[in-house]
Amino acid sequence: MRLGMFVSLAFAMMLSLWSLPAAAAPTQSSQGTAVVALQQPAGGGAQAQPSGKVDVDINVNRGGGGRWYANPLWIAIGALAVIVLIALIVMAGRGGGTTIVRG
């Protein structure tokens, strides 16, 4: 029971730390908030039209090998496997006595 609670708390803590957006963002030297103001051109409310053709190619099937061990899915599977392995080792180390039922 205690081991299950410990594993649940550890998993929740890891999940909460991994999901923090501040951990993924690069740190800045100042603690202030940056405000950006955009001004309209002097020509009035008319928007400038882009010139030329924009070619957008979104290809999710890039192919190629890549590093499978850098994939977040495999990292998560490996972390879960390590947790299960540690739980099995701890449970085996505690030993299992026999239960005697006397009637």
C-alpha contacts under 8 A as a table, 3 or more apart, distances in Angstrom:
res1	aa1	res2	aa2	distance
1	M	4	G	5.23
1	M	5	M	6.31
2	R	5	M	5.13
2	R	6	F	6.11
3	L	6	F	4.99
3	L	7	V	6.08
3	L	87	A	7.51
4	G	7	V	5.16
4	G	8	S	6.07
5	M	8	S	5.07
5	M	9	L	6.12
6	F	9	L	5.16
6	F	10	A	6.06
7	V	10	A	5.05
7	V	11	F	6.03
7	V	83	I	7.62
8	S	11	F	5.15
8	S	12	A	6.12
9	L	12	A	5.08
9	L	13	M	6.07
10	A	13	M	5.10
10	A	14	M	6.17
11	F	14	M	5.18
11	F	15	L	6.09
12	A	15	L	5.09
12	A	16	S	6.07
13	M	16	S	5.15
13	M	17	L	6.14
14	M	17	L	5.17
14	M	18	W	6.09
15	L	18	W	5.21
15	L	19	S	6.19
16	S	19	S	5.26
16	S	20	L	6.62
17	L	20	L	5.59
17	L	23	A	7.94
18	W	23	A	7.64
20	L	23	A	5.62
20	L	24	A	7.23
21	P	24	A	5.46
21	P	25	A	6.41
22	A	25	A	5.19
22	A	26	P	7.81
23	A	26	P	7.70
28	Q	31	Q	7.18
40	Q	44	G	7.13
40	Q	45	G	7.23
41	P	44	G	6.45
41	P	45	G	7.93
43	G	46	A	6.91
59	N	62	R	6.19
65	G	68	W	7.86
67	R	70	A	5.56
67	R	71	N	7.15
68	W	71	N	5.43
68	W	74	W	7.24
69	Y	74	W	6.24
69	Y	75	I	6.86
70	A	74	W	7.46
70	A	75	I	7.11
71	N	74	W	5.53
71	N	75	I	6.43
72	P	75	I	4.92
72	P	76	A	6.15
73	L	76	A	5.20
73	L	77	I	6.27
74	W	77	I	4.96
74	W	78	G	6.03
75	I	78	G	5.10
75	I	79	A	6.15
76	A	79	A	5.03
76	A	80	L	6.20
77	I	80	L	5.19
77	I	81	A	6.15
78	G	81	A	4.98
78	G	82	V	6.19
79	A	82	V	5.13
79	A	83	I	6.29
80	L	83	I	5.07
80	L	84	V	6.20
81	A	84	V	5.14
81	A	85	L	6.07
82	V	85	L	5.01
82	V	86	I	6.12
83	I	86	I	5.18
83	I	87	A	6.14
84	V	87	A	5.02
84	V	88	L	6.19
85	L	88	L	5.12
85	L	89	I	6.24
86	I	89	I	5.11
86	I	90	V	6.13
87	A	90	V	5.18
87	A	91	M	6.10
88	L	91	M	5.11
88	L	92	A	6.04
89	I	92	A	5.10
89	I	93	G	6.02
90	V	93	G	5.03
90	V	94	R	6.29
91	M	94	R	5.33
91	M	95	G	6.91
92	A	95	G	5.50
92	A	96	G	7.69
